[in-house]
Structure formats: structure tokens, C-alpha cells
């Protein structure tokens, strides 16, 4: 492993070494001392402007990349900053999942886990944490209307459910500049819908398609392979779920539609301001209280995405092994947190409203149940 270059040098010259040897030789017994008892002078090499402050080029706990350590003023009693080395972090989630539940899967009347994973469960593929549904591309107003699944070039892309291919190729969404951000894509119109509203799934950034328009496919049939066409910085699959008109503005969060792995569940929440309007782009941390694994997720951007008809959520996090998690966030210099229990194969739902607090009450029971599958003529 290549270690980062440290900007400081320890002044441990030959006289100091001789002095240490002499002291050790003259002491009959040496007692153990802690690092806190040892004082070592650290000198920073001068910069161009003659100061001794240097950028910290490493990512140890307590120092941001590119931050500076300023020396205390002369004759100051202030102690120099102590270097903290990182504590052991929990290992990342493995590129593996347990087998999936059967499709369709629903423990409650409002569940709609209708779809298989579009990348086989045994492939080394994982959802991109930092760019989920409703998120925004950094420093832009581009809103993410699907989920990204990393996978190697050439990995088979599978139909999430049975249906008919209604698009195969390029040109699914042409921008004003004549470019297509989806690249080579396939769209499948499925054999079921929601209260007579059709459902489509989109598979984008392919290297090629293996189906043609009008072709019937079954769940698990290969539609093409993973590529890098369209707007992408690396090989992955962009997957969307569309309801009703089947266009860019009718998407739903796919993490509420893909069947969970056995023993795993999904977290959904609605986080609101005092007046009941949702928080947008709010960073939320979800940490397992069993093994310490942590995931960061943001609430939805204010446009171009849609909440579920029942949950009316603005945050979803799937692929969570069953267990207890602490959900925390900060707004207006106020920190909030709550412990939630993720149940296997189920959606755990809560709400938060500023000045009111947290609630695990389900959405209004009078909300029309629009989430049962129905055949489409």
C-alpha cells in the first residue's frame, strides 16, 4: 500500500539518539511510558511565503483534505493540535446478496415489489449510494430519475418482469443539443399495471441490445449488456420505473419496486419542515447499531421526481439487512435522530415534522389503495 506523503519531518538527529542510549544505559530498570509522556518536536518545512503552515494531504480523522494546521502564536499557552489516527471502520457491504424473495412479493396491501433485479443476484453489482433516485448530480441541476447499478462491461442486463419491448436503441431522450443522455437503451411495457395505469421499466447505458421492438420477454430474459453509452463516467446500468404516460416525468423510486433479498428490508420516510413541506437535498445518515455500517442518503430534489402514491416519501434506502438502525440528520444547527427496526422483506416507514417530531404511524388509512397490480388490455 502506498502511504500518503507526510508534510512534516521529525527532527531526530544523531545527538538525540546518543542521548537516549546514554539514559537507557544508566537506568537499572525502565518502566513503560505512554505516547502522551513523550514530547517530540515537529517542524514543518517553510513555504514560499516563509510561514510554516502546510496543507494536510492525508485523510486522517479530524483533518479535512486540503485543510491547514496553523501554529499557535508566539508565547501562547495553547497546546499544539493532537494528531488522531483513524479508528477501525466497519468493512463495506460485500458484493453479494442473499437469494431474493419470490416475485411478486407483498407483506402488506401497499407493497409492490413486482420486479426482479435487472442485474443477476450472483453478479458483483451494487447500487451506487451517492447517486440515488431523486438525487442531483454535483454542481448541476440534473436530477436522477432512476437508480444506478455498478457492473463490469459486458454484464448481462435482465428483464425485471414480463412484458413487451417498446424501445430498443438510441434516441430515447434527445436534449436540445442533440445528445441522448440514456445512450443505448431498452424500454419494456409490462403485462400488469396499477389500477389500469401501465408500468414501464427503462434500462440505459447499454453497450448493445439483444432484443427488438415488439418482442415479448419474460422475467430474467437478457435484454443487452452493460456499457458506457450516453452520459456516464463509468460502466453501470441506469434503471427506471415509469408509471402512467411512461416518460421522464412519471418515474417512481425503483428501490420500492425491486424485490428485497431474503432477510433484508427497505426504509422509507417523509421528512418535513414545520409547515409540512418536505425537506429537499437533506443529508441523512443511516447507521447499523449491530455492526456499525453506515450509509449516507439525501432526501429528494424539489423537481422531476415523484413520491409513491401511498408513502408520499422523500427518502428511500433499500438493501438493509434486518436489524436496528439509527437514522440521524441535521438542519438549522439542530441534530435529530431516531432508532428504527428494519424487518425482513418489508418496508419500515416513519415521518418527521419540525416542532412535532417523529412518528411511526402509517399514512392516512383513507388514502385510496392504488398499488394493487391489474391487467392491462
Phi, psi and omega per residue, in radians:
X1 nan 2.322 3.108
X2 -1.471 2.137 -3.123
X3 -1.547 2.536 -3.141
X4 -1.165 2.555 3.129
X5 -1.150 2.232 -3.141
X6 -1.541 2.325 -3.068
X7 -1.368 -0.049 -3.110
X8 -2.053 2.706 3.094
X9 -2.126 2.436 3.081
X10 -1.468 2.269 3.114
X11 -1.537 1.458 3.121
X12 -2.052 1.447 -3.084
X13 -1.531 -3.139 -3.109
X14 -1.068 -0.711 3.119
X15 -1.038 -0.653 3.139
X16 -1.170 -0.708 3.126
X17 -1.072 -0.780 3.141
X18 -1.095 -0.720 3.133
X19 -1.079 -0.753 3.120
X20 -1.076 -0.757 -3.133
X21 -1.100 -0.747 -3.135
X22 -1.076 -0.763 -3.134
X23 -1.121 -0.774 -3.141
X24 -1.100 -0.650 -3.106
X25 -1.226 -0.480 -3.081
X26 -1.584 -0.119 -3.126
X27 -1.780 2.147 -3.083
X28 -1.106 -0.642 3.129
X29 -2.452 2.435 -3.088
X30 -1.921 2.167 3.100
X31 -1.595 2.601 -3.139
X32 -1.165 2.463 3.092
X33 -2.152 2.657 3.111
X34 -1.555 2.852 3.112
X35 -1.075 -0.432 -3.141
X36 -1.192 -0.371 -3.122
X37 -1.515 -0.160 -3.075
X38 -1.766 2.194 3.108
X39 -1.897 2.123 -3.138
X40 -2.129 2.230 3.125
X41 -1.337 2.261 3.123
X42 -2.003 2.167 -3.116
X43 -2.023 2.267 3.083
X44 -1.598 2.377 3.094
X45 -1.105 2.539 -3.117
X46 -1.150 2.616 3.079
X47 -1.623 -3.111 -3.122
X48 -1.057 -0.648 -3.103
X49 -1.521 0.098 3.049
X50 1.592 -0.103 3.120
X51 -1.444 2.900 -3.123
X52 -1.786 -0.020 3.137
X53 -1.263 2.388 -3.113
X54 -2.310 2.542 3.062
X55 -1.086 2.477 3.045
X56 -1.538 2.006 -3.012
X57 -1.716 0.183 -3.128
X58 -2.114 2.866 -3.007
X59 -1.849 0.675 3.137
X60 -1.213 2.736 -3.108
X61 -0.998 2.328 3.085
X62 1.701 -0.182 -3.140
X63 -2.258 2.109 3.075
X64 -1.364 2.591 3.100
X65 -1.030 2.260 3.109
X66 1.532 -0.059 3.112
X67 -1.317 2.945 -3.088
X68 -2.154 2.519 3.032
X69 -1.793 1.955 -3.131
X70 -1.613 2.326 3.115
X71 -1.199 2.636 3.106
X72 -1.178 2.696 3.135
X73 -1.103 2.761 -3.135
X74 -1.005 2.526 3.127
X75 1.071 0.426 3.132
X76 -1.601 2.504 3.077
X77 -1.503 -0.014 -3.089
X78 -1.210 2.275 3.137
X79 -1.282 2.543 3.099
X80 -1.137 2.688 -3.126
X81 -1.095 2.438 3.134
X82 -1.543 2.353 3.093
X83 -1.372 2.257 3.101
X84 -1.948 2.200 3.086
X85 -1.551 2.622 -3.030
X86 -1.158 2.434 3.025
X87 -1.346 2.844 -3.111
X88 -1.122 2.173 3.113
X89 -1.606 2.613 3.091
X90 -1.122 2.576 -3.131
X91 -1.148 2.663 3.101
X92 -1.180 2.792 3.087
X93 -1.042 2.422 -3.135
X94 -1.208 2.759 3.095
X95 -1.400 0.974 -3.043
X96 -2.708 2.580 3.044
X97 -2.350 2.733 2.989
X98 -1.155 2.969 3.067
X99 -1.032 2.722 -3.124
X100 -1.446 2.720 2.933
X101 -1.194 2.856 3.114
X102 -1.192 2.620 -3.141
X103 -1.901 2.400 -0.094
X104 -1.295 2.699 -3.105
X105 -2.199 2.266 3.140
X106 -2.727 2.014 3.036
X107 -1.546 -0.306 3.125
X108 -2.305 2.878 -3.071
X109 -1.164 -0.289 -3.099
X110 -1.856 0.013 3.041
X111 -1.255 2.531 3.089
X112 -2.501 1.026 3.049
X113 -1.437 1.416 -3.029
X114 -1.625 -0.288 -2.894
X115 -2.046 2.484 2.946
X116 -1.332 2.912 3.050
X117 -1.202 2.338 3.131
X118 -1.301 -0.193 2.961
X119 -2.022 2.290 -3.053
X120 -0.940 2.552 -3.053
X121 -1.108 -0.440 -3.113
X122 -1.547 0.016 3.112
X123 -1.489 2.654 3.084
X124 -1.371 1.325 -3.081
X125 -2.320 2.505 -3.077
X126 -2.584 2.567 3.108
X127 -1.154 2.371 3.122
X128 -1.291 1.953 -3.033
X129 -1.138 -0.684 -2.977
X130 -1.489 0.081 -3.121
X131 -2.546 1.217 -3.087
X132 -1.602 -3.109 3.113
X133 -1.055 2.368 3.122
X134 1.410 -0.008 3.107
X135 -1.448 3.089 -3.112
X136 -2.286 2.529 3.124
X137 -1.230 2.360 -3.046
X138 -0.925 2.358 3.067
X139 1.129 0.372 3.092
X140 -2.395 3.069 3.020
X141 -1.859 0.305 3.131
X142 -1.322 2.053 -3.105
X143 -1.694 2.435 -3.091
X144 -1.541 2.061 -3.075
X145 -1.766 0.258 3.115
X146 -2.639 -2.777 3.063
X147 -2.192 2.550 3.126
X148 -1.853 2.334 3.118
X149 -2.112 2.027 3.135
X150 -1.242 2.493 3.117
X151 -2.883 2.731 3.131
X152 -1.198 2.673 3.034
X153 -0.963 2.368 3.108
X154 1.539 -0.062 3.105
X155 -1.121 2.316 3.140
X156 -1.070 2.422 3.054
X157 -1.863 2.231 -2.972
X158 -1.955 2.585 3.049
X159 -1.153 2.294 -3.099
X160 -1.326 -0.372 3.109
X161 -2.866 2.971 -3.113
X162 -1.236 2.606 3.108
X163 2.992 -2.821 -3.112
X164 -2.117 2.368 3.114
X165 -1.283 2.138 -3.140
X166 -1.982 -0.092 3.042
X167 -2.676 2.436 3.068
X168 -2.703 1.950 3.135
X169 2.337 -2.773 -3.114
X170 -1.715 2.885 3.065
X171 1.667 0.252 -3.105
X172 -1.095 -0.636 -3.138
X173 -2.517 1.678 -3.128
X174 -1.518 2.243 3.126
X175 -1.460 3.070 3.136
X176 -1.127 -0.346 3.112
X177 -1.582 0.046 3.134
X178 1.470 0.173 -3.140
X179 -1.745 2.728 3.129
X180 -2.056 1.871 -3.097
X181 -1.123 -0.406 -3.114
X182 -1.373 -0.409 -3.058
X183 1.150 -2.531 3.084
X184 -1.292 2.184 -3.019
X185 -2.473 2.799 3.041
X186 -2.245 2.421 3.044
X187 -2.127 2.284 3.128
X188 -2.018 2.176 3.004
X189 -1.574 2.106 -2.964
X190 -1.536 2.875 -3.049
X191 -1.413 0.020 -3.132
X192 -2.365 2.870 3.131
X193 -2.597 -2.886 3.120
X194 -2.112 1.943 -3.108
X195 0.816 0.904 3.094
X196 1.238 0.163 3.028
X197 -1.667 2.271 -3.049
X198 -1.273 2.790 3.107
X199 -2.241 2.313 3.060
X200 -2.144 2.660 2.971
X201 -2.129 2.530 -3.089
X202 -2.067 2.401 3.141
X203 -2.225 1.999 -2.963
X204 -2.181 2.958 -3.138
X205 1.204 0.487 -3.122
X206 -1.219 2.739 2.978
X207 -1.473 -0.531 3.076
X208 -2.837 2.857 3.016
X209 -1.881 2.591 3.107
X210 -2.005 0.252 3.123
X211 -2.349 2.968 3.112
X212 -2.316 2.824 -3.106
X213 -1.057 2.379 -3.119
X214 1.611 -0.202 -3.112
X215 -1.310 2.426 3.051
X216 -1.497 2.404 3.109
X217 -2.271 2.671 3.031
X218 -1.869 2.857 3.094
X219 -1.011 2.251 3.135
X220 1.645 -0.147 3.083
X221 -1.195 2.521 -3.128
X222 -1.354 2.224 3.135
X223 -1.726 -0.430 -3.103
X224 2.989 -2.780 -3.133
X225 -2.326 2.729 -3.122
X226 -1.142 2.387 3.112
X227 -2.457 -2.692 -3.137
X228 -2.427 0.519 -3.121
X229 -1.399 2.760 -3.107
X230 1.381 -2.740 -3.125
X231 -1.505 1.773 -3.128
X232 -2.701 2.595 3.117
X233 -1.817 0.012 3.136
X234 -3.075 2.927 -3.104
X235 -1.175 2.226 3.068
X236 -2.968 2.954 3.048
X237 -1.865 2.238 2.973
X238 -1.684 2.135 -3.040
X239 -2.131 2.287 3.130
X240 -2.214 2.654 2.941
X241 -2.046 2.175 -3.118
X242 -2.101 2.437 -3.115
X243 -2.099 2.607 3.077
X244 1.251 -1.889 -2.984
X245 -1.281 -0.229 3.091
X246 1.179 0.733 3.081
X247 -2.227 -3.088 -3.048
X248 -0.961 -0.537 -3.029
X249 -1.657 0.159 -3.119
X250 -2.063 0.375 -3.087
X251 -1.296 2.790 2.977
X252 -2.256 2.884 -3.116
X253 -1.245 2.011 -3.101
X254 -1.083 -0.387 -3.102
X255 -1.174 -0.280 3.036
X256 -1.604 0.002 -3.061
X257 -2.062 -0.409 3.132
X258 -1.434 2.308 -3.086
X259 -1.069 2.367 3.138
X260 -1.245 2.809 2.960
X261 -1.303 2.651 -3.098
X262 -1.062 2.241 -3.120
X263 1.531 -0.027 -3.141
X264 -1.985 2.828 -3.113
X265 -2.485 -2.970 -3.036
X266 -2.296 2.456 3.055
X267 -1.873 2.279 3.054
X268 -2.302 2.505 -3.093
X269 -2.671 2.748 2.991
X270 -2.172 2.014 -3.114
X271 -1.886 2.145 -2.959
X272 -2.203 2.717 3.003
X273 -1.356 -3.116 -3.113
X274 -1.041 -0.632 -3.090
X275 -1.496 0.078 3.098
X276 1.595 -0.089 3.075
X277 -1.361 2.599 -3.044
X278 -1.310 2.596 2.955
X279 -1.249 2.386 3.080
X280 -1.924 2.422 3.049
X281 1.010 0.555 3.118
X282 -1.505 2.199 -3.133
X283 -1.366 2.267 -3.109
X284 -2.175 2.394 3.130
X285 -1.911 2.252 3.118
X286 -2.063 2.011 -3.065
X287 -2.150 2.282 3.092
X288 -1.230 2.301 3.079
X289 -1.457 -0.104 3.098
X290 -1.572 -0.834 -3.059
X291 -2.150 -0.002 3.054
X292 1.433 -0.033 -3.127
X293 -1.104 2.460 -3.022
X294 -2.244 2.473 3.051
X295 -2.308 2.423 3.052
X296 -1.832 2.386 3.131
X297 -2.503 2.607 3.131
X298 -1.947 2.624 3.032
X299 -1.217 2.844 -3.010
X300 -1.065 2.639 2.963
X301 -1.196 2.883 -3.011
X302 -1.386 -0.057 -3.080
X303 -2.582 2.878 2.992
X304 1.280 -0.039 3.103
X305 -2.228 2.872 -3.044
X306 -2.306 2.460 3.045
X307 -1.413 2.850 3.079
X308 -1.158 2.556 -3.106
X309 -1.045 -0.549 -3.089
X310 -1.670 -0.917 -3.033
X311 -1.321 -0.512 -3.106
X312 0.920 0.702 -3.021
X313 -1.402 2.881 2.922
X314 -2.308 0.308 3.059
X315 -2.727 2.330 3.065
X316 -2.451 2.429 3.060
X317 -2.465 2.005 -3.124
X318 -1.807 -2.991 3.131
X319 0.991 0.765 3.099
X320 -1.880 2.028 3.039
X321 -0.998 2.461 -3.115
X322 -0.955 2.432 -3.121
X323 2.727 -2.952 -3.113
X324 -1.790 2.366 -3.105
X325 -2.284 2.594 3.013
X326 -1.793 2.120 3.128
X327 -1.804 2.184 -3.087
X328 -2.421 2.649 3.094
X329 -2.756 2.955 -3.073
X330 -2.413 2.366 3.081
X331 -2.583 2.473 -3.138
X332 0.843 0.734 3.110
X333 1.114 0.305 3.094
X334 -1.966 2.263 3.120
X335 -1.728 2.391 3.106
X336 -2.260 2.580 3.081
X337 -2.707 2.727 3.104
X338 -2.671 2.541 3.073
X339 -1.653 2.306 -3.124
X340 -2.210 2.656 3.103
X341 -1.901 2.068 3.079
X342 -1.516 2.145 -3.139
X343 -1.702 2.564 -3.109
X344 -1.139 2.276 3.070
X345 1.258 0.258 -3.030
X346 -2.286 2.904 3.029
X347 -1.737 2.142 3.012
X348 -1.671 2.192 -2.999
X349 -2.220 2.407 3.009
X350 -2.565 2.872 3.067
X351 -2.198 2.752 3.016
X352 -2.413 2.358 3.051
X353 -2.345 2.223 -3.117
X354 -0.977 2.336 -3.078
X355 1.355 -0.250 3.108
X356 -1.794 -0.759 3.106
X357 1.843 -2.779 -3.061
X358 -1.612 2.687 3.061
X359 -2.636 2.437 3.041
X360 -1.764 0.173 3.107
X361 -1.098 2.401 3.099
X362 -1.198 2.883 3.065
X363 -0.987 2.819 -3.120
X364 -0.819 2.160 -3.102
X365 -1.141 -0.299 3.116
X366 -1.394 -0.127 3.115
X367 -1.071 2.217 -3.129
X368 -0.997 2.365 3.109
X369 -1.409 1.752 -3.113
X370 -1.842 0.196 -2.939
X371 -1.884 0.304 3.061
X372 -1.561 2.405 -3.131
X373 -1.144 2.551 3.121
X374 -2.498 2.484 3.138
X375 -1.193 2.518 3.098
X376 -1.849 2.313 3.137
X377 -1.143 nan nan
